Amino acid sequence: MSEEYVLEMHNIVKEFPGVRALKGVELKVRPGTVHTLMGENGAGKSTLMKCLIGIQPVTSGEIIYKGKKVNFKSTQDALDAGISMIHQEMSPVLERTVCDNVWLGREPKKGILTDHKKMYQDCLDLFARMGMHIDPHEKMKNLTVAKMQMVEIIKAVSYNSSIVIMDEPTSSLTEAEVEDLFKIIEDLKSKGVAIIYISHKMDEIFRISDDISVYRDGEYIGTDRAANLTQDKVIKMMVGREITNMFPKVECPIGDVVLKVEDLCSGRQVRHVSFEVRKGEILGFAGLVGAGRTETMETIFGMRKRESGRIIKDGKELNIKSPQDAIENHISLLTEDRRGNGIIGLLSIRENMCVAKLNLGKYGMPLNQKQMRADTQEYIDKIRIKTPTMETPIMNLSGGNQQKVLVGRWLLTDPDVLIVDEPTRGIDVGAKAEIHSLLSELAGQGKAIIIVSSEMPEVMGVADRIVIMHEGHVSGTLDRSEFSQELIMKCATAHEKDADEI
């Protein structure tokens, strides 16, 4: 062990039944640096980190931390040694407060009782040091996904670790919150803390990384200083090929209006929203986090109560009170929160993919298992889901492959209107291009597609028109010929009284 490195992982092998997830990979991390791990979904990045912190035992290989061989048996062992991790898939205790979540399992005591006053003050001090404005007494379930993510980040930092692992930490954050996170990272670096950073966002990576390691299909490809690399070089290392068209926009014939929404209201998040989407059209929804885009889609899909307004499909007004109503009317929604209301972790890929079509009674009684297997295999092949078998539990897949299973689920219901909310969040560049291609292909088949995305290049790349929202209302609608980042941002930050002037 050289003193140059706080962590070395040598020849790490991890085998699961039927698959070798890691094939002798390497990692060397210097103290006081940001070391980014890159690779397509299924490349082994998150698995490597789980092996490090004791979630998954390594099959073989050597881990050296601060000059000593280690083999952590649990995340608590890793935390005690000074290694904390922010996971891509959050697992907050929703019914408990922010304060309870931050100090869970290590509450300050006054005798045998929890010292709630100290715990609250410690939380306030920690948030003030990090520049966060979150009420420690607020229940986690009342926070946005972005605020939950910031709480997870602050919790990991609060352990005063020597290594902090961040797995897709900015996937749900606003631009301002990303800047706050980068300040935290700089502060940690100045104190000699090493950051292991997993992200697919190239602009972030080249802004904050000191070193970059690339993995592909469970194999180690190489490491270099970030200053010696370019985006094109990294992408080629990741996918083994050059991706020349991230947003394969195909011009499709645009037909009649399929879905029309008039004056939709639901709480403070959805205020008098109106728009329409046509056959063969991809309609983008842009705006800052908290603008009401997700809430609008959930109201259309019956996940939220519609207080007023009309939802009209093919000229007929619908009374959607539940997701089942929406699905029966051939409207499908790929939700933003993959873990919270998307995947069913313990069930297989086949069961997860077929569940929506099953609820429509399309597999008969008794269930037509042969048709279920054929449907699942069709989409495993079509959208290139990496899995040993269709009976593999979905929780064993990478985040990107889980997302592909959910895309397959909704396509099996043969929707006329497909709503996709942040469809490529936490997905690598190769898988992003595949999903963008699939959306264009579906539009070409006459589907009406609505895409909600916080990534401006994505929504500009794939959409025919963009609806921009701000504080629950529509602040602008742009045709493709009018697209510009400056105009979209102006609409996204516009006050309601200014929206008509844009």
C-alpha positions in Angstrom: 0.0 0.0 0.0 1.4 3.3 -1.1 0.7 6.3 1.2 -0.5 7.9 -2.1 -3.8 6.0 -1.8 -6.4 5.8 1.0 -8.1 2.8 -0.8 -6.9 0.1 -3.1 -9.2 -2.6 -4.5 -7.3 -5.3 -6.4 -8.6 -8.1 -8.7 -12.1 -7.9 -7.2 -14.4 -10.7 -8.4 -18.1 -10.9 -7.5 -20.3 -13.8 -8.7 -24.0 -14.1 -8.4 -25.9 -17.2 -9.5 -25.6 -17.4 -13.3 -23.6 -14.2 -13.7 -20.1 -12.8 -13.0 -20.8 -9.2 -12.1 -17.2 -8.2 -11.5 -14.3 -9.8 -13.4 -11.2 -8.9 -11.5 -11.6 -5.1 -11.3 -9.2 -2.5 -9.9 -9.6 0.8 -8.1 -7.1 3.1 -6.4 -8.3 6.3 -4.7 -6.1 9.2 -3.5 -7.1 11.1 -0.3 -8.5 14.6 -0.8 -9.6 13.9 -4.4 -12.8 13.2 -6.4 -12.5 9.8 -8.1 -15.3 9.2 -10.5 -16.5 5.8 -11.6 -18.0 5.6 -15.1 -19.6 2.9 -17.2 -22.9 1.8 -18.7 -25.6 0.5 -16.4 -24.6 -3.1 -15.5 -20.9 -2.2 -15.8 -20.4 -3.0 -12.1 -19.8 0.4 -10.5 -22.5 0.1 -7.8 -21.7 -3.6 -7.2 -18.1 -2.7 -6.6 -19.1 -0.1 -4.0 -21.5 -2.6 -2.3 -18.6 -5.0 -2.0 -16.4 -2.3 -0.4 -19.0 -1.3 2.3 -20.1 -4.9 3.2 -23.5 -5.1 1.5 -22.2 -7.8 -0.8 -19.3 -10.1 0.1 -16.6 -10.3 -2.5 -16.0 -13.7 -4.2 -12.3 -13.0 -4.3 -9.8 -10.1 -4.4 -8.2 -7.8 -2.0 -9.4 -4.5 -0.3 -6.7 -2.3 1.3 -7.9 0.7 3.4 -5.5 3.0 5.1 -2.7 0.5 4.6 -4.5 -2.5 6.1 -6.4 -5.4 4.5 -10.1 -5.1 5.3 -13.2 -7.2 4.7 -16.2 -5.3 6.0 -19.1 -7.6 7.0 -21.7 -4.9 7.1 -22.3 -1.2 6.3 -22.0 -0.5 10.1 -18.4 -1.9 10.0 -17.6 0.3 7.0 -19.1 3.4 8.8 -17.2 2.7 12.0 -14.0 2.5 9.9 -14.8 5.8 8.2 -16.5 5.0 4.9 -20.1 6.2 4.2 -22.3 6.0 1.1 -25.1 7.9 -0.5 -27.1 5.3 -2.5 -28.7 5.9 -5.9 -31.9 4.4 -4.6 -32.9 6.2 -1.4 -34.5 4.4 1.5 -35.7 7.1 4.0 -38.0 6.3 6.9 -40.9 8.3 5.5 -43.1 8.5 8.6 -40.2 9.8 10.7 -38.8 13.4 10.8 -35.8 14.7 8.9 -33.9 14.8 12.3 -34.8 11.2 13.1 -33.5 10.1 9.6 -30.2 11.9 9.9 -29.3 10.5 13.3 -31.1 7.1 13.0 -29.2 4.4 15.0 -26.8 6.9 16.6 -29.1 9.2 18.5 -27.5 11.3 21.3 -28.5 10.0 24.7 -29.3 11.5 28.1 -28.9 8.5 30.3 -30.9 5.7 28.6 -33.3 8.2 26.8 -32.8 9.9 23.5 -31.7 13.6 23.9 -34.1 15.1 21.4 -33.1 18.7 22.2 -29.4 17.9 21.4 -30.4 15.9 18.3 -32.4 18.8 17.0 -29.7 21.3 17.7 -27.0 19.1 16.1 -29.2 18.8 13.0 -29.6 22.6 12.8 -25.9 23.1 13.2 -25.1 20.5 10.5 -27.7 22.1 8.1 -26.3 25.6 8.7 -22.7 24.4 8.1 -23.9 22.8 4.8 -26.0 25.8 3.8 -29.3 23.8 3.8 -32.7 25.2 4.7 -34.8 22.2 5.7 -36.9 22.0 8.9 -35.5 19.1 11.0 -39.0 18.5 12.4 -40.6 18.0 9.0 -41.6 14.5 8.1 -39.6 12.9 5.3 -42.8 12.0 3.4 -43.6 15.7 3.0 -40.3 16.5 1.3 -39.7 16.5 -2.5 -37.5 13.8 -3.9 -34.8 16.5 -4.3 -35.0 17.5 -0.6 -34.9 13.8 0.4 -31.7 13.5 -1.6 -30.1 16.4 0.1 -31.0 14.9 3.5 -29.3 11.6 2.4 -26.2 13.6 1.3 -26.0 15.5 4.6 -26.5 12.3 6.6 -23.6 10.6 4.8 -21.3 13.7 5.3 -22.3 13.8 9.0 -20.3 10.6 9.8 -17.0 12.6 9.4 -15.8 9.8 7.1 -12.4 9.5 5.3 -14.2 8.3 2.2 -17.7 9.3 1.1 -19.2 7.4 -1.8 -21.8 9.3 -3.8 -23.9 7.2 -6.2 -25.8 9.5 -8.6 -26.1 12.2 -5.9 -27.5 14.9 -8.2 -30.1 12.9 -10.1 -33.0 14.6 -8.3 -31.4 18.0 -7.5 -32.0 21.5 -8.9 -29.2 23.5 -10.3 -28.9 25.5 -7.1 -28.8 22.3 -5.0 -26.1 20.9 -7.3 -24.0 24.0 -6.6 -24.5 23.5 -2.9 -23.4 19.9 -3.2 -20.3 20.9 -5.1 -19.4 23.4 -2.3 -19.8 20.5 0.2 -17.5 18.4 -2.0 -14.8 21.1 -2.1 -15.0 21.5 1.7 -14.6 17.7 2.2 -11.6 17.7 -0.3 -9.9 20.5 1.7 -10.1 18.3 4.8 -8.5 15.4 3.0 -11.7 13.4 2.5 -11.8 11.2 -0.6 -15.0 11.3 -2.7 -15.9 8.3 -4.9 -18.4 9.7 -7.3 -20.7 7.8 -9.6 -22.5 9.8 -12.3 -23.5 9.8 -15.9 -23.6 13.6 -16.2 -20.5 14.5 -18.3 -20.6 18.2 -17.5 -20.5 17.5 -13.7 -17.8 14.9 -14.0 -15.3 17.0 -15.9 -16.0 19.9 -13.5 -15.3 18.2 -10.2 -13.3 15.0 -11.0 -9.6 14.6 -10.3 -9.4 11.0 -11.5 -11.7 8.9 -13.6 -12.0 5.1 -13.8 -14.0 3.4 -16.5 -15.7 -0.1 -16.3 -17.5 -2.1 -18.9 -19.5 -5.3 -18.5 -17.9 -6.0 -15.1 -14.4 -5.4 -16.4 -11.8 -2.7 -15.5 -11.0 -0.6 -18.6 -8.7 2.0 -17.2 -8.0 5.0 -15.0 -6.5 8.5 -15.9 -6.4 12.0 -14.6 -9.6 13.9 -15.6 -7.4 16.5 -17.2 -6.0 13.9 -19.7 -9.5 12.8 -20.9 -12.3 14.2 -23.0 -16.0 13.3 -23.1 -15.5 11.5 -26.4 -12.7 9.4 -25.0 -14.7 8.5 -21.9 -17.8 7.5 -23.9 -15.7 5.3 -26.2 -14.1 3.6 -23.2 -17.5 3.1 -21.6 -19.4 1.6 -24.5 -16.6 0.3 -26.7 -18.0 2.3 -29.6 -18.6 5.9 -30.5 -22.1 7.3 -30.0 -22.7 9.8 -32.7 -26.3 10.6 -32.1 -27.5 10.9 -28.5 -30.9 12.4 -29.5 -31.9 10.4 -32.7 -34.9 12.7 -33.5 -36.9 11.3 -36.3 -39.5 13.5 -38.0 -42.8 11.7 -37.7 -46.2 12.6 -39.3 -48.2 14.4 -36.6 -51.9 13.7 -36.7 -55.0 14.6 -34.7 -55.2 15.6 -31.1 -55.2 12.4 -28.9 -55.2 14.0 -25.4 -56.4 17.4 -24.4 -56.1 18.8 -20.9 -58.2 21.8 -20.0 -57.8 24.0 -16.8 -56.5 21.1 -14.7 -56.2 21.8 -11.0 -54.8 19.7 -8.1 -53.7 21.4 -4.9 -51.1 24.1 -5.1 -48.9 22.1 -7.4 -51.2 22.1 -10.4 -53.0 25.3 -11.2 -55.1 25.7 -14.3 -52.9 23.6 -16.6 -54.0 23.3 -20.2 -52.2 21.6 -23.1 -52.8 19.0 -25.9 -50.7 16.3 -27.5 -51.2 14.8 -31.0 -50.7 11.4 -32.6 -47.1 10.9 -33.5 -46.0 13.9 -31.4 -43.4 14.0 -28.6 -44.4 16.7 -26.2 -41.7 17.8 -23.7 -42.4 19.2 -20.3 -39.6 21.4 -18.9 -39.2 23.5 -15.7 -37.3 23.6 -12.5 -37.8 20.9 -9.8 -41.0 21.8 -7.9 -42.7 23.4 -11.0 -45.5 20.9 -10.9 -44.7 18.8 -13.9 -44.7 15.4 -12.1 -47.9 16.4 -10.2 -49.6 17.3 -13.4 -48.8 13.9 -14.9 -49.9 12.1 -11.7 -53.2 13.9 -11.8 -53.9 12.9 -15.4 -53.0 9.3 -14.4 -55.3 9.2 -11.4 -52.5 9.1 -8.8 -53.6 12.5 -7.5 -57.1 13.9 -6.9 -58.3 16.1 -9.8 -60.1 19.1 -8.2 -61.3 20.6 -11.4 -60.6 20.7 -15.1 -61.2 18.3 -18.0 -59.2 15.4 -19.5 -60.4 14.6 -23.0 -59.0 11.7 -25.1 -60.0 11.2 -28.7 -62.8 13.8 -28.3 -64.3 12.0 -25.3 -64.2 13.4 -21.7 -62.7 11.0 -19.2 -63.4 10.6 -15.5 -60.1 9.2 -14.3 -60.1 8.5 -10.6 -57.3 5.9 -10.4 -54.4 4.6 -12.4 -56.6 1.6 -13.4 -59.0 4.0 -15.1 -56.1 5.6 -17.0 -54.7 2.3 -18.1 -58.1 1.1 -19.3 -58.2 4.3 -21.4 -54.8 3.4 -22.9 -52.9 6.1 -20.9 -49.6 4.9 -19.3 -47.2 6.6 -16.9 -43.6 5.7 -16.3 -43.1 7.4 -12.9 -40.2 9.5 -11.7 -39.7 7.5 -8.5 -38.5 4.2 -9.8 -38.1 2.6 -6.3 -41.1 4.2 -4.5 -43.8 3.4 -7.0 -42.2 1.6 -9.9 -40.4 -1.7 -9.3 -41.6 -4.5 -7.1 -38.2 -5.5 -5.7 -38.7 -9.1 -4.7 -40.5 -10.1 -7.9 -38.8 -11.3 -11.0 -38.3 -9.3 -14.2 -41.1 -11.2 -15.9 -43.5 -10.5 -13.1 -42.6 -6.8 -13.0 -42.9 -6.4 -16.7 -46.3 -8.2 -17.0 -48.0 -6.8 -14.0 -49.9 -3.9 -15.7 -51.1 -6.1 -18.6 -52.0 -8.7 -16.0 -54.2 -6.2 -14.1 -56.1 -5.6 -17.4 -56.9 -9.3 -17.5 -55.0 -9.8 -20.7 -53.4 -13.1 -19.7 -56.6 -14.9 -18.9 -57.4 -17.4 -16.1 -55.5 -19.6 -15.5 -52.6 -17.3 -16.5 -51.1 -17.8 -19.9 -47.5 -18.3 -18.7 -46.2 -18.9 -22.2 -47.5 -15.6 -23.5 -46.0 -13.8 -20.4 -42.6 -15.3 -21.1 -42.9 -14.4 -24.8 -43.9 -10.8 -24.0 -41.0 -10.4 -21.5 -38.4 -11.9 -23.9 -39.6 -9.6 -26.6 -38.7 -6.5 -24.6 -35.6 -7.9 -23.0 -34.3 -8.2 -26.6 -35.9 -5.0 -28.0 -34.5 -2.7 -25.3 -31.4 -4.7 -24.5 -32.0 -5.5 -20.8 -28.9 -7.0 -19.2 -30.0 -10.0 -17.1 -29.0 -13.6 -16.8 -32.7 -14.7 -17.0 -36.2 -13.2 -16.9 -36.7 -14.9 -13.5 -33.9 -12.8 -11.9 -35.4 -10.6 -9.1 -35.6 -7.0 -10.5 -33.7 -5.7 -7.4 -30.6 -7.5 -8.6 -30.5 -5.3 -11.7 -28.7 -2.0 -12.1 -30.9 1.1 -11.9 -30.8 1.6 -15.7 -31.9 -1.9 -16.4 -34.7 -1.6 -13.8 -35.9 1.4 -15.8 -35.9 -0.5 -19.0 -38.1 -3.2 -17.4 -40.6 -0.5 -16.4 -40.6 0.9 -20.0 -41.3 -2.6 -21.2 -44.2 -2.9 -18.6 -46.0 0.1 -20.0 -45.4 -0.7 -23.7 -47.1 -4.1 -23.1 -50.3 -2.3 -22.2 -50.3 -0.8 -25.8 -51.0 2.8 -24.7 -52.2 5.5 -27.1 -50.6 8.1 -24.7 -47.3 7.2 -23.0 -46.1 9.6 -20.3 -42.5 9.2 -19.3 -41.3 11.2 -16.2 -37.4 11.5 -16.1 -37.1 8.3 -18.2 -33.2 8.5 -18.3 -32.4 9.6 -14.8 -29.4 7.6 -13.6 -29.0 5.9 -16.9 -25.7 5.7 -18.9 -25.2 7.3 -22.3 -25.6 4.1 -24.2 -29.0 3.3 -22.6 -30.1 6.9 -22.9 -29.6 6.8 -26.7 -31.6 3.5 -26.8 -34.5 5.0 -24.9 -34.5 8.1 -27.0 -34.5 5.9 -30.1 -37.4 3.9 -28.7 -39.5 7.0 -28.0 -38.9 8.2 -31.6 -39.9 4.7 -32.9 -43.1 4.8 -30.8 -44.0 8.3 -32.1 -43.5 6.9 -35.6 -46.1 4.2 -34.8 -48.6 7.0 -34.0 -48.3 7.0 -30.2 -48.6 10.3 -28.4 -45.6 10.7 -26.1 -45.2 13.1 -23.2 -41.7 13.4 -21.7 -40.9 15.2 -18.5 -37.2 15.9 -18.1 -35.0 18.1 -16.0 -32.1 17.7 -18.6 -32.6 20.6 -21.0 -30.5 19.0 -23.9 -32.7 15.9 -23.6 -36.0 17.6 -23.8 -34.8 19.8 -26.6 -33.3 16.9 -28.4 -36.4 14.6 -28.6 -39.4 16.9 -28.4 -41.5 18.4 -31.2 -42.9 21.0 -28.8 -42.1 21.9 -25.2 -44.5 23.0 -22.4 -42.7 24.9 -19.7 -44.1 25.1 -16.2 -43.4 27.4 -13.2 -44.9 27.1 -9.8 -47.8 24.9 -10.9 -48.8 26.8 -14.0 -47.9 26.7 -17.7 -45.5 29.7 -18.3 -44.8 29.0 -22.0 -45.1 26.6 -25.0 -42.5 26.5 -27.7 -42.4 24.9 -31.1 -39.2 23.1 -32.2 -38.1 26.1 -34.3 -38.2 28.3 -31.2 -36.2 26.0 -28.9 -33.3 27.7 -27.0 -32.0 27.1 -23.5 -32.2 30.8 -22.7 -35.9 31.0 -23.6 -36.8 27.8 -21.8 -35.0 29.0 -18.6 -36.7 32.4 -18.9 -40.1 30.7 -19.0 -39.1 28.3 -16.2 -38.4 31.2 -13.9 -41.2 33.5 -15.0 -43.8 34.8 -12.7 -47.4 34.1 -13.7 -48.0 37.8 -14.6 -45.0 37.7 -16.9 -45.8 34.4 -18.6 -48.1 35.9 -21.3 -45.3 38.3 -22.4 -42.9 35.5 -23.2 
